[in-house]
Amino acid sequence: MSHAPLPSELLDALRAAVGAEHVRVDAASLDAYGADALKRGHPPDAVVSPEGADQVSAVVKLCSAYRVPFVPRGGGTGYTGGSVPVRGGIVISLERMNRILEIDEENLIAVVEPNVVNGDLQAAVEKVGLFYPPDPASLKTSVIGGNVAECAGGPRAFKYGTTKQYVLGLQAVLPNGDIIRTGGKVVKNVVGYDLTHLLVGSEGTLAIITRIVLRLVPKPPAQATLRATFRTIEEAARAVNNVIRARVVPAALELIDRDSLEAVASYLNGERLAPPGTGALLLLEVDGIAAAVAEEAARCEQACHDAGATEILRAQNDAEREQLWRVRRELSFSLRTITPIKFNHDVVVPKGRIPQLFALVARLKRDYRLRIPSFGHAGDGNIHVNIMVTPNDEDEMRRAHEAERLLFEGVVALEGSISGEHGIGFMKAKYLPIELDAPTIDAMKRIKRAFDPDGLLNPGKIFPEG
Amino acid sequence: MSHAPLPSELLDALRAAVGAEHVRVDAASLDAYGADALKRGHPPDAVVSPEGADQVSAVVKLCSAYRVPFVPRGGGTGYTGGSVPVRGGIVISLERMNRILEIDEENLIAVVEPNVVNGDLQAAVEKVGLFYPPDPASLKTSVIGGNVAECAGGPRAFKYGTTKQYVLGLQAVLPNGDIIRTGGKVVKNVVGYDLTHLLVGSEGTLAIITRIVLRLVPKPPAQATLRATFRTIEEAARAVNNVIRARVVPAALELIDRDSLEAVASYLNGERLAPPGTGALLLLEVDGIAAAVAEEAARCEQACHDAGATEILRAQNDAEREQLWRVRRELSFSLRTITPIKFNHDVVVPKGRIPQLFALVARLKRDYRLRIPSFGHAGDGNIHVNIMVTPNDEDEMRRAHEAERLLFEGVVALEGSISGEHGIGFMKAKYLPIELDAPTIDAMKRIKRAFDPDGLLNPGKIFPEG
């Protein structure tokens, strides 16, 4: 899409607001800030890096005055283009706002700026015996502000919940430049509407988050890690069901399918991380007080045994634990060797319907001649379905897009959701009506218009065009 | 406030929509449906009881067409007048929509209509080994729809979270009659804005909830109940802090002050439920797997001992457990014998600041010559501060209102909130600006207008007049 260049008076005013060195228009910056993990980007016209809510507000007011689109950006690790300026304009990078402001041990609270890296926060709170559970795979590079904007999940979400369960309060800048403060430092608060949780997961389309108050929990003192292998997905799903029926809520319950295991074996030059003939692998982790962990681990072993596991391993120490998790950690790298890109979908079904989801994927593989390694968070029913594609193979791309639509329709038919972690961004906007009916989309759009009547904040996201 | 009587054509149309027997205009009904637990009511002009979302939609459309206010009503147990039709119009009572539609053991989900009584749901899910944690004191009479509209809490909220943590999806009727479906049967869902959690706690001012999908958890197999007494609130608060530092998260952590204990003793004709000289009493409950419960209970005992507890009791069986909880259960009845009504406030502070909150209450008692027994959920910092008043004592009422304002200002100065459980309703609307700044209130009002441009749904609530 073409658009007019930025007026020089706007650039001057932006420089005056945040400092000249924090307004970039060089080609390298525009290129770097135009894409996210999706790799399909669009360069902005300028990159502005304000510090603090007042500077963010000043930048937003200038953009509004000049009617220039503006897009907030955290770590740029999203999979659906949430931070990509598809209509050009200004990327507001929050990279200078990256401090942990407070860790309050007495009240189990942390206060952070948006660009604190998730893994850095986890390390800081664990040092004092506390725990911040949300653990997206990108935790070494993604930032809390982006995690909040997307409502990031991760393996621990089944037991501990996703990001939304940990956000107590926000400071945020609205499209009109107003600075609002939602929620606060208390875990119970029913004063007015829950703007906090309206902003969580709103993908940077309603406000720019400038400060976050997070709830922490005590760090679980003990954990046990198990790996169980099965001949089929159905048996693994039965094991998951047995675990639930044994009333155990594991901290992680990861399921990996045969195609994914084969990709890892190929990536590791034939080194297998599971017995031959394995059709599905489960990684289970339970945590808590040592005595409870021992009992829950035993129940998990029994649940897997009863479902017909071919092998059950239990880590005896940290090194063995790392070895069991290795297959999961090698997955992303392994898939990259199959094809250059993947349609990385994060669909969700009620967990009892995981076998139906895998049956659907098997049909799509066969009918559309595609490679679709799949793995994910079985406890939540949140499965990463990776449709592997070669961009210059037009026929494969067409088949992949057809399969994608059928996948989404099938998931919704199973009472699931087309996205459990990555959000909609611009990549999935056209599929929104598969899951949401017209009155519900209309209600969301009315909220968008109430906050952003001119449609300048992160345009082109979530809602289908027209 | 006076208002025109309902047009007879509207009444006829309502009768046609829901059945003549479900449209009531007799004085007894109007009186009964005009008040909630606050006891300060205003009669509606009619009470309509639709069944199902389609009938609710039809009623809403009729009210909109005739520009008559309409107010949803669940159990009518609220403390802030949320279901009171302060501007007259039609009460939409959801009493006929009271079925548990589904308990899905495999996926840990329940689907209910709005008027299922909380305690009935708890009993039904516990029968199959599952657990619905939110436990407001009103659980025998309050209903899930009202719990969702107010985001009800209860003692277990410290460990298990409030109602919002359990709502996965909603069906609801908007003021324009649209029926929307938010969220669904999966615990992870990031598709569009989180309308579910915008509606939770919106006090029936944005939509009328007609169906609720709830998350369940496994029922904890074991629990331990402890009671510890202290000479002072400061010592009890230190015990709470010690429990947190011991990294235990109790399922209940209730604090009761001296004035409350004296009210109970007086109510029970001098029978004391705590040793003489007790200035503060803590009830602690831990739950989970038996081995973990034993260890956590021991840590709680140590935490109380280290804080200077005068006595620590631990229930050995259910009868003893009931006896320990008795003081808490007698509290509401006991307070009623002091004065006819109470300003029943549910303020919250970061839990480390509970001693400052009680110091503030002590100043208010002294400076304004008031009885203010206080007790509540210490783990959350959520304390029920009961300003006891005799309605026909004008001077006491004036002093009580002054103390009320200072209480709210003091709580906000401690980075707390003026309401953790009961909401704002019409009783606290004028105090909203103590906690929320103008831009934040303005953002909330924009959402209200986006959903309800004519202001017909539950008017006069949450926001201060003018």
HADDOCK unambig.tbl for C-alpha pairs under 7 A between the chains (distance, minus, plus):
assign (segid A and resid 106 and name CA) (segid B and resid 241 and name CA) 6.78 0.50 0.50
assign (segid A and resid 106 and name CA) (segid B and resid 352 and name CA) 5.98 0.50 0.50
assign (segid A and resid 107 and name CA) (segid B and resid 350 and name CA) 6.06 0.50 0.50
assign (segid A and resid 107 and name CA) (segid B and resid 351 and name CA) 5.96 0.50 0.50
assign (segid A and resid 107 and name CA) (segid B and resid 352 and name CA) 5.96 0.50 0.50
assign (segid A and resid 151 and name CA) (segid B and resid 190 and name CA) 6.96 0.50 0.50
assign (segid A and resid 178 and name CA) (segid B and resid 439 and name CA) 6.08 0.50 0.50
assign (segid A and resid 179 and name CA) (segid B and resid 439 and name CA) 6.78 0.50 0.50
assign (segid A and resid 180 and name CA) (segid B and resid 439 and name CA) 5.81 0.50 0.50
assign (segid A and resid 180 and name CA) (segid B and resid 440 and name CA) 4.91 0.50 0.50
assign (segid A and resid 181 and name CA) (segid B and resid 440 and name CA) 6.38 0.50 0.50
assign (segid A and resid 185 and name CA) (segid B and resid 350 and name CA) 6.24 0.50 0.50
assign (segid A and resid 185 and name CA) (segid B and resid 415 and name CA) 6.46 0.50 0.50
assign (segid A and resid 185 and name CA) (segid B and resid 416 and name CA) 6.74 0.50 0.50
assign (segid A and resid 186 and name CA) (segid B and resid 348 and name CA) 6.77 0.50 0.50
assign (segid A and resid 186 and name CA) (segid B and resid 349 and name CA) 6.26 0.50 0.50
assign (segid A and resid 186 and name CA) (segid B and resid 350 and name CA) 5.42 0.50 0.50
assign (segid A and resid 186 and name CA) (segid B and resid 416 and name CA) 6.18 0.50 0.50
assign (segid A and resid 187 and name CA) (segid B and resid 380 and name CA) 6.38 0.50 0.50
assign (segid A and resid 188 and name CA) (segid B and resid 380 and name CA) 6.96 0.50 0.50
assign (segid A and resid 188 and name CA) (segid B and resid 420 and name CA) 4.68 0.50 0.50
assign (segid A and resid 189 and name CA) (segid B and resid 417 and name CA) 6.15 0.50 0.50
assign (segid A and resid 189 and name CA) (segid B and resid 419 and name CA) 5.94 0.50 0.50
assign (segid A and resid 189 and name CA) (segid B and resid 420 and name CA) 4.40 0.50 0.50
assign (segid A and resid 190 and name CA) (segid B and resid 151 and name CA) 6.96 0.50 0.50
assign (segid A and resid 190 and name CA) (segid B and resid 201 and name CA) 6.19 0.50 0.50
assign (segid A and resid 190 and name CA) (segid B and resid 419 and name CA) 5.77 0.50 0.50
assign (segid A and resid 190 and name CA) (segid B and resid 420 and name CA) 5.40 0.50 0.50
assign (segid A and resid 190 and name CA) (segid B and resid 421 and name CA) 6.20 0.50 0.50
assign (segid A and resid 190 and name CA) (segid B and resid 423 and name CA) 5.27 0.50 0.50
assign (segid A and resid 191 and name CA) (segid B and resid 419 and name CA) 5.98 0.50 0.50
assign (segid A and resid 191 and name CA) (segid B and resid 423 and name CA) 5.96 0.50 0.50
assign (segid A and resid 191 and name CA) (segid B and resid 424 and name CA) 6.27 0.50 0.50
assign (segid A and resid 192 and name CA) (segid B and resid 202 and name CA) 6.86 0.50 0.50
assign (segid A and resid 192 and name CA) (segid B and resid 462 and name CA) 6.29 0.50 0.50
assign (segid A and resid 193 and name CA) (segid B and resid 198 and name CA) 6.48 0.50 0.50
assign (segid A and resid 193 and name CA) (segid B and resid 201 and name CA) 6.67 0.50 0.50
assign (segid A and resid 193 and name CA) (segid B and resid 202 and name CA) 5.45 0.50 0.50
assign (segid A and resid 193 and name CA) (segid B and resid 444 and name CA) 6.26 0.50 0.50
assign (segid A and resid 194 and name CA) (segid B and resid 197 and name CA) 6.95 0.50 0.50
assign (segid A and resid 194 and name CA) (segid B and resid 198 and name CA) 5.58 0.50 0.50
assign (segid A and resid 197 and name CA) (segid B and resid 194 and name CA) 6.95 0.50 0.50
assign (segid A and resid 197 and name CA) (segid B and resid 197 and name CA) 6.23 0.50 0.50
assign (segid A and resid 197 and name CA) (segid B and resid 198 and name CA) 6.89 0.50 0.50
assign (segid A and resid 198 and name CA) (segid B and resid 193 and name CA) 6.47 0.50 0.50
assign (segid A and resid 198 and name CA) (segid B and resid 194 and name CA) 5.58 0.50 0.50
assign (segid A and resid 198 and name CA) (segid B and resid 197 and name CA) 6.89 0.50 0.50
assign (segid A and resid 198 and name CA) (segid B and resid 198 and name CA) 5.88 0.50 0.50
assign (segid A and resid 201 and name CA) (segid B and resid 190 and name CA) 6.19 0.50 0.50
assign (segid A and resid 201 and name CA) (segid B and resid 193 and name CA) 6.67 0.50 0.50
assign (segid A and resid 202 and name CA) (segid B and resid 192 and name CA) 6.85 0.50 0.50
assign (segid A and resid 202 and name CA) (segid B and resid 193 and name CA) 5.45 0.50 0.50
assign (segid A and resid 218 and name CA) (segid B and resid 247 and name CA) 5.27 0.50 0.50
assign (segid A and resid 241 and name CA) (segid B and resid 106 and name CA) 6.79 0.50 0.50
assign (segid A and resid 247 and name CA) (segid B and resid 218 and name CA) 5.26 0.50 0.50
assign (segid A and resid 289 and name CA) (segid B and resid 292 and name CA) 5.98 0.50 0.50
assign (segid A and resid 291 and name CA) (segid B and resid 291 and name CA) 5.72 0.50 0.50
assign (segid A and resid 291 and name CA) (segid B and resid 292 and name CA) 6.06 0.50 0.50
assign (segid A and resid 292 and name CA) (segid B and resid 289 and name CA) 5.97 0.50 0.50
assign (segid A and resid 292 and name CA) (segid B and resid 291 and name CA) 6.07 0.50 0.50
assign (segid A and resid 292 and name CA) (segid B and resid 292 and name CA) 5.39 0.50 0.50
assign (segid A and resid 348 and name CA) (segid B and resid 186 and name CA) 6.77 0.50 0.50
assign (segid A and resid 349 and name CA) (segid B and resid 186 and name CA) 6.25 0.50 0.50
assign (segid A and resid 350 and name CA) (segid B and resid 107 and name CA) 6.06 0.50 0.50
assign (segid A and resid 350 and name CA) (segid B and resid 185 and name CA) 6.26 0.50 0.50
assign (segid A and resid 350 and name CA) (segid B and resid 186 and name CA) 5.42 0.50 0.50
assign (segid A and resid 351 and name CA) (segid B and resid 107 and name CA) 5.95 0.50 0.50
assign (segid A and resid 352 and name CA) (segid B and resid 106 and name CA) 5.99 0.50 0.50
assign (segid A and resid 352 and name CA) (segid B and resid 107 and name CA) 5.97 0.50 0.50
assign (segid A and resid 380 and name CA) (segid B and resid 187 and name CA) 6.41 0.50 0.50
assign (segid A and resid 380 and name CA) (segid B and resid 188 and name CA) 6.98 0.50 0.50
assign (segid A and resid 415 and name CA) (segid B and resid 185 and name CA) 6.46 0.50 0.50
assign (segid A and resid 416 and name CA) (segid B and resid 185 and name CA) 6.75 0.50 0.50
assign (segid A and resid 416 and name CA) (segid B and resid 186 and name CA) 6.16 0.50 0.50
assign (segid A and resid 417 and name CA) (segid B and resid 189 and name CA) 6.15 0.50 0.50
assign (segid A and resid 419 and name CA) (segid B and resid 189 and name CA) 5.95 0.50 0.50
assign (segid A and resid 419 and name CA) (segid B and resid 190 and name CA) 5.77 0.50 0.50
assign (segid A and resid 419 and name CA) (segid B and resid 191 and name CA) 5.99 0.50 0.50
assign (segid A and resid 420 and name CA) (segid B and resid 188 and name CA) 4.68 0.50 0.50
assign (segid A and resid 420 and name CA) (segid B and resid 189 and name CA) 4.42 0.50 0.50
assign (segid A and resid 420 and name CA) (segid B and resid 190 and name CA) 5.42 0.50 0.50
assign (segid A and resid 421 and name CA) (segid B and resid 190 and name CA) 6.20 0.50 0.50
assign (segid A and resid 423 and name CA) (segid B and resid 190 and name CA) 5.26 0.50 0.50
assign (segid A and resid 423 and name CA) (segid B and resid 191 and name CA) 5.95 0.50 0.50
assign (segid A and resid 424 and name CA) (segid B and resid 191 and name CA) 6.28 0.50 0.50
assign (segid A and resid 439 and name CA) (segid B and resid 178 and name CA) 6.11 0.50 0.50
assign (segid A and resid 439 and name CA) (segid B and resid 179 and name CA) 6.81 0.50 0.50
assign (segid A and resid 439 and name CA) (segid B and resid 180 and name CA) 5.83 0.50 0.50
assign (segid A and resid 440 and name CA) (segid B and resid 180 and name CA) 4.94 0.50 0.50
assign (segid A and resid 440 and name CA) (segid B and resid 181 and name CA) 6.40 0.50 0.50
assign (segid A and resid 444 and name CA) (segid B and resid 193 and name CA) 6.25 0.50 0.50
assign (segid A and resid 446 and name CA) (segid B and resid 450 and name CA) 5.72 0.50 0.50
assign (segid A and resid 447 and name CA) (segid B and resid 447 and name CA) 6.13 0.50 0.50
assign (segid A and resid 447 and name CA) (segid B and resid 450 and name CA) 6.39 0.50 0.50
assign (segid A and resid 450 and name CA) (segid B and resid 446 and name CA) 5.71 0.50 0.50
assign (segid A and resid 450 and name CA) (segid B and resid 447 and name CA) 6.41 0.50 0.50
assign (segid A and resid 450 and name CA) (segid B and resid 450 and name CA) 6.27 0.50 0.50
assign (segid A and resid 462 and name CA) (segid B and resid 192 and name CA) 6.30 0.50 0.50
